[in-house]
Amino acid sequence: MDLFVSNAGNNFFYINNGDSTFTKDTTSIIANDGGNSETSMWGDYDNDGFMDLFVSNSYQNNFLYHNNGNSNSWINISSLPLG
């Protein structure tokens, strides 16, 4: 999973290299959309198996970054009550 750090006026986005290290992204829209960001959250809002990013901002619209995905496979597991 990638790392997004929300910070008023200067957000940071780091791409997971898959080897326990991260690379700072300075070119994508996520890295360059400034804002008075307060909090952020990863979640799959459209249930397509790809993590999307929601960023809440003060005094301006919030950001929702939709992950268009790739060709990786995924599985959705739900728990059932035992009894």
N, C-alpha and C positions, 0 to 999 in steps of 0.2 A: 504494500500500500504506500502511496505517495504521502508527503507531509505538506500541509498548508498551515502557515502561521498567520493569524489575523492580528493586525496591529493598526491602530488609528493612523491613517495616512501612508502607511508603508507595509504592505503585505509581502509575505515571502512564500515561495513555492519550491519544494524540493522533490525531485524525481527519484524514486527508489531504484537503485541499480541491481537489486536482487542478490547482493552479496553483503548485506548489512551496512552498506554505505549509501549516501545520497548525493545527488548533484543538484546544485542550485540552478533553477530555471529562470532566465531573465528575458526570454523572448515570447512566451505564450501569453495569451489574453489573461489567463489566471494570474500570472506574475505581474502584469502591467495594468490591470484594472485597479486603480487607486480607490480608496474609499475610507470612510471613517468606520472601519470594520471593528466590530466588537467581539463577535464569536463566529465560529465556523463548525460545520459538521459534515462528515461523510455519511452517505446513506444511499440506498437504491430506491429512489422515489418512484420510479416507473416500473420496478420489478422485472428488469431485463437482465439482471445478473451483473451489471456493471455499476461500480460506485460513482455516484454523482456528488457534487460539492455544493452546499448551501452556505452563504456568507451573509450574516446580518450586519447592517450598517446603521449608524446614527445619522439623521438629517438627510438621508437620501434613500433611494430604492435599494432593496436587498439584491444580492446576486445569486442566481442558480445556474451552475455549470453542469450541463447534461453531458454525460460520457457516452459517446456514440459506440463504444465497444470495439471489439476486435474479433478474431476467429477462435478465441479460447473457449473451451467448454466450461460449464458451470452446473452446479446442482443446488436445488432449493430444498432445504430440510425443515420440516415443522415438527414440533413435539406433540405427542398425544398423551392424554392422561392415562395413567395406569390404574387398573382396578377391576 
